[in-house]
Amino acid sequence: MQKIAKLIASETGSLSHVFHRGVAVSVASVVLLLSGVAVASELAGTWRGALTRDNKTFEVEITFSQAGYFILAYTNNSGQTRSVDLTTPGQKIQYVPPGGGVKTIVVDSIVRQPGRLSFVMRTTFERASGGYLDQRYILESLDFELTSQGLSARLVTRSATHFGDKDLSTGGGDESVTSGVLQKAD
């Protein structure tokens, strides 16, 4: 039995050393978990302020979950407002908006870093009515970063629209940049 104990001690170091190594790993794990919570909670809550696009300013309110993810709120054709955290690439939200048609939102990518959240999402809308087809495609790149002034927000939107019937189709594209700094509301 003593030979086995000596063999184990020589192979793995002293039992005291093994114990201290285990404590160090446990403490490091707790620190990493807590730092992840701290990073996530930096953005958590509601942020308000003015954003500017094409020399026009408008008020916005943006909310992040306790985990630090962007919360998308939408209203369906029944008048119900729903909210969903955008958390993973490939995440898909599909619903019928007021006025009909079908709206589909797909998350292309999400990058989380300390004090920062960036993501790209695609939105498509299609509606057929009276022999006409209305199609809209939007690609949005959103970037939120904590600064000493507040939460810097930048949204780059690329859109394309098509409207027509079986004989004629019109449409076009557009790109816009919306930006500003928001302040924590809660």
Secondary structure, DSSP 8 states (H G I E B T S, - for coil): -HHHHHHHHHHH--HHHHHHHHHHHHHHHHHHHHHHHHHHHHH-EEEEEEEEETTEEEEEEEEE-TTS-BEEEEE-TTS-EEEEE--STT-EEEE--TTSSEEEEEEEEEEEETTEEEEEEEEEEEEEETTEEEEEEEEEEEEEEEETTEEEEEEEEEEEEEEE-SS-EEEEEEEEEEEEEEEE--
